[in-house]
Amino acid sequence: SEGTPTAELIKRVNNISPILDQLLDKKVIQDEVYDNIRSRSTNTEKMRGIFDGPMRAGRACKDAFYEILKEQEPYLIADLQGK
């Protein structure tokens, strides 16, 4: 069975560092959140950290995150939107 779009993103985003860097640059996350997420050992845990924190902060944070994702992971986003 297919996962939810969030579950798919958590599993399939490979390069989280540039996404985190841009979230920090755009002030979507603060330094301590950035450090906390970067310190996690697996990509899955890092993506969960993003969804557990910034993604619950409100619409503007979600929008910024998805813009960054579209830039960093265009094929993944296109694939998920096509489902």
C-alpha positions as CSV (number, residue, x, y, z in Angstrom):
1,S,0.0,0.0,0.0
2,E,1.1,3.5,-0.7
3,G,2.2,5.7,2.1
4,T,1.0,9.2,2.8
5,P,2.9,12.0,1.0
6,T,4.5,12.8,4.3
7,A,5.6,9.2,4.9
8,E,6.9,9.1,1.3
9,L,8.9,12.3,1.8
10,I,10.4,11.1,5.0
11,K,11.5,7.9,3.3
12,R,12.7,9.3,0.0
13,V,14.5,12.6,0.6
14,N,18.2,11.7,0.5
15,N,20.1,15.0,0.8
16,I,18.7,16.8,3.8
17,S,21.7,19.2,4.5
18,P,20.8,21.8,1.8
19,I,17.2,21.7,2.8
20,L,18.1,22.4,6.4
21,D,20.6,25.1,5.3
22,Q,17.8,26.9,3.4
23,L,15.3,26.5,6.2
24,L,17.8,28.2,8.5
25,D,18.6,30.9,5.9
26,K,14.9,31.7,5.5
27,K,14.4,31.8,9.3
28,V,11.9,28.9,9.2
29,I,14.1,27.2,11.9
30,Q,16.4,28.5,14.5
31,D,20.0,27.5,15.2
32,E,19.1,25.1,18.0
33,V,16.5,23.3,15.9
34,Y,19.0,23.1,13.0
35,D,21.7,21.6,15.3
36,N,19.2,19.2,16.8
37,I,18.1,17.9,13.5
38,R,21.6,17.7,12.0
39,S,22.8,15.7,15.0
40,R,20.3,12.9,14.2
41,S,21.9,9.8,12.8
42,T,19.7,8.9,9.9
43,N,18.0,10.8,7.1
44,T,14.6,9.4,8.2
45,E,15.1,10.8,11.7
46,K,16.2,14.1,10.3
47,M,13.1,14.4,8.1
48,R,10.9,13.4,11.0
49,G,12.6,16.2,13.0
50,I,11.6,18.7,10.3
51,F,8.0,17.4,10.2
52,D,7.7,17.3,14.0
53,G,9.0,20.9,14.4
54,P,8.8,23.5,11.6
55,M,6.0,21.8,9.8
56,R,3.7,22.3,12.8
57,A,4.6,26.0,13.1
58,G,2.1,27.1,10.5
59,R,1.3,27.7,6.9
60,A,4.2,30.1,6.1
61,C,6.7,27.5,7.4
62,K,5.0,24.7,5.4
63,D,5.0,26.8,2.2
64,A,8.7,27.7,2.6
65,F,9.6,24.1,3.2
66,Y,7.7,22.9,0.1
67,E,9.3,25.6,-2.0
68,I,12.7,24.4,-0.9
69,L,11.8,20.8,-1.5
70,K,10.6,21.6,-5.0
71,E,14.0,23.2,-5.7
72,Q,16.1,20.5,-4.1
73,E,14.0,17.4,-5.0
74,P,12.0,18.3,-8.1
75,Y,11.7,14.7,-9.4
76,L,10.5,13.4,-6.1
77,I,7.9,16.2,-5.7
78,A,6.7,15.7,-9.3
79,D,6.4,12.0,-8.6
80,L,4.4,12.5,-5.4
81,Q,2.1,15.1,-7.1
82,G,1.5,12.7,-9.9
83,K,0.0,10.0,-7.6
